[in-house]
């Protein structure tokens, strides 16, 4: 039984794959606005920046969902779902 004055642990914030995709798309857009023609994103960078806990499968799925025709996987671990996944996103021709 919990004591009345005992603090409750904060509940984990639920995040969706769509929110992760939006974060990635914003990263890509900002890079291209700043003149880059390519941005390489690593799953661990997104995971850490968003303050996620054990959500690498969601991050990796979102990264793949953001890929366009000319984008490519720089590195994919055997499982396909880890912090080491890296994808290069290329500037789109208008």
N, C-alpha and C positions, 0 to 999 in steps of 0.2 A: 504494500500500500504506500502511495506517495504521501510525503508530508505536505501540509498545506503551503509551507513557505519554500518548498523545493521548486527550482526553476524548471520549466519544460524546455526540452531541447528544441531549437528552431527546426521547423520542418524543411526538408529539402525542396528547393525550387524545382518544379517540373519544367522541363524544356523539351521542345519538340524538334523533330528533324527539320521541319519548315523554318524554325527560328535559327537553326544552325546554318541552313542553306542561305538564309537572308544575311547572316553575319559574313559568310564566305563571299557572297555576291557583292556586299559592301566593300570588303577587302579588295576584291578584283577591280571594282569600279574606281576606288580611290587610287590604286596603283596606276591604272591606265590614265586617270585624270592628271596624275603627276608625271606623265610622260613615259612610263615603263611600257615595254612591249610584251613583257612576260613576267608573271609572278609565280614563284614556286611556294606552295603552301604545304606545311607538314601538319599532320593530324595533331601532334602534341601541342603545337602552337595554338591551334584553335581551342583545344581542350583546356589548356591552361588559361588562355585569355578569357574564356567564358566561365571559368571557375567550376568546371564540371568534375564529377567524380564517377569513374568507371563507366564512361559513356563513349568509349572509342568506337564500338560498332555503329552508333548513331552518327558520329562525326565522319567516319569513313564512308558511310552510305551517303551522307549529305555532300561530301566532297565529290564523290563519283556522280551524283545527280547534277552537280553544277558543271560538269564537263560538257564541252561542245566538241564539234567535229575535229578540230585541230589540236585540242588539248591532249596531254599525254601523261602517263604515269611515269614518274622519275624513279621511284622505288616502291615496291609493294612487298611486304613480308609474306611469307608462305601462307599464313592464315588470311591475309588480306584485310584484317581488322586490328590494327595496332597503332601505337603512337608513332611508328616509323613510316607510315604511309606518306608519300610525297607526290603531289600532282602539280604539273606545270600548266598554268592557264595562260593562253596567248591572246593578244589583242585581236579583236575581230575586225575584219575588213568591212567597211561600210558600202 
